[in-house]
């Protein structure tokens, strides 16, 4: 990754106009999700970017976007959070990030087709998350509102195991959102406490990933975060603020149910396409 403009990476696999449109949609979807509209929309961002960029470049460029969006979100919820729920998942998440880093290093070996492996992982996670979303909706429908309050909060073992899954999926695909949401929803938190806790979780572990992406790049043949990827991120930063603000505004004024369903259909199709092309 040498040179290139401030807007379009030399590594882009699509025409400049297509790349800019796809990247803008990915950033705005992330911001909408962080702002509280159509929860989980950001899971589509990385698979979308991988349609117009090599997998390692897409992963590197999404991380600063996520962190900036997390900062904008958390400033609206500075004190609302549930420490016990956070700490039950934190240790497992750190272990999962270590495991995910080891996998990135392995994907970067010269005798391994890292691009294919990453696209298989991200495609598989995308399809799995769509199935998880459908299963969660079906369970909520079958359970009904009358029994929701009787559910118990997950303990340390469940939290740690969930954290490992979150850590691996966020390191390889920035795609822990659905698992994190399901975990914190099981604690029956107040809405503002839920958003504040998830925002604090995302900011903490997205920031923690930075040195491990550098480490994965140093120990393998594939680079991740570099000066060039950060330079290509610059134009996206205003879109982060716009996306979070728009998401918060939309959250107060309309339901995101139909929009979210459309995004998950697109995510499923994108995941299937990635699996088919990488296979």
HELIX and SHEET records of a PDB file:
HELIX    1   1 UNK A   16  UNK A   34  1                                  19    
HELIX    2   2 UNK A   43  UNK A   49  1                                   7    
HELIX    3   3 UNK A   55  UNK A   74  1                                  20    
HELIX    4   4 UNK A   83  UNK A  107  1                                  25    
HELIX    5   5 UNK A  114  UNK A  143  1                                  30    
HELIX    6   6 UNK A  145  UNK A  150  5                                   6    
HELIX    7   7 UNK A  156  UNK A  173  1                                  18    
HELIX    8   8 UNK A  177  UNK A  185  1                                   9    
HELIX    9   9 UNK A  191  UNK A  219  1                                  29    
HELIX   10  10 UNK A  227  UNK A  233  1                                   7    
HELIX   11  11 UNK A  234  UNK A  236  5                                   3    
HELIX   12  12 UNK A  237  UNK A  253  1                                  17    
HELIX   13  13 UNK A  257  UNK A  278  1                                  22    
END                                                                             
